[in-house]
Amino acid sequence: MTTTARDTLSADAWIRRFAASVRATEAQLTALDQKVGDGDFGSNLAAGTTAALARLDSLSSPDDAACLEAAANAFLDEIGGTSGPLFGLLLQSLAATLKSSGATTAALAEGVADGLAAIRRVGGAAPGDKTLVDALAPAAEALRAASGTAPPARALADAAESAWRGVRETARLRARMGRSSYLGERAEGVPDPGAVGVGLFFASAGGVVRDLAPHLG
């Protein structure tokens, strides 16, 4: 029997856990962004997840795709700045693939890959530019490598680990995009806040799976 994400991962729980982790770290995210950005990343991400929770609470049929689509629309419709719409694109891509292909590891891999492609088209960032792409790209690669062979628990744990490795790498990089690119070496040593947000996103998924199906971890 094939183990699907639906067996082990609730998108509703994923988004709610992500929102909780953002609330718990909002001050640290803001402090990071005050060093290398506009200083509003923590508040924007918190506003996005709060808006997403409100939309989840209004759903009449909260299946996984519907939850992800509702969260995507919250970020795309209600959050300004750069990061809100980018997270909205990632959630939108995940919603589309889970809706059409079912909640499998392969669908998660395809959704994250599509989200990464959409974010790169809109934002123009490449790996190495010191943006959230530096955490999302390795997470997408980890899911692609796990697709078809690993259950969602293992795949998402690998994605989270890879994303955090990407976060740590951004601290070493000199920014080539955004406000931090004007800071030169003064931004070195500081991880990119958007990349940290991506790390929290995948760590939240891994945490939900561990809670629901610890035997698959």
C-alpha positions, 0 to 999 in steps of 0.5 A: 500500500502506498503511503500518501501525505493524506495519511500523515500530513494535514495541510490545516495542521501544517498551516496552523503550526507554521503560523504558530512558529512565525508568531513565536519568532516574529521578533527575531525575524524582524531583528534579522530584517532590520539588519539586511532588509526593510525591517518588516518581514516578521510583521508581514509574515505574521500578518500573512499567517494570521490572515490564512488562519482566518480563511481556514476557519471559514472553510466549509470543506477543509481538505488539504488542497482547499486549505493550501489554496485559502492560505495562498489567497490570504497571502496574495490578496492581503499582504504587501511587500515582497515576501507575502506574494512569494509565499502565496505563490508557493502555497498556490502551487502546492494547492494545485498539485495536491488538488490534481494529483492527490496528496502524495510525496510526488505531489508535494515535490511537484508543488514545491518545484512549481512554486520555486519556478513561479517565485524565480519568474516573478522575483528573478532571484537565483540560488546564491543571491541570498534570498529565500530561493537559497532555502527553497531550492534545496528543499525542492531538490530533497523532495524531488530526490525522495519522490516515489521512494520515501513516505511524506514523513521522510521526504519532508524531514529531508526538505526541512533539513535541506532548507535549514542548510540553505538558510545557514549558507545565506549567512555566508553569501553576499547579497545580489538582490534587494536592499541587502545588496546595497550593504555589501560585506555589512550583510555578511554573517546575517542569514536571509530572513525570507530563507528563515521563513522557508525553513520554518515552513518546512520544519512545520510540515515535518513537525506535523507529520512526526506528531501524526505518524511518528513511526514513519519519521 
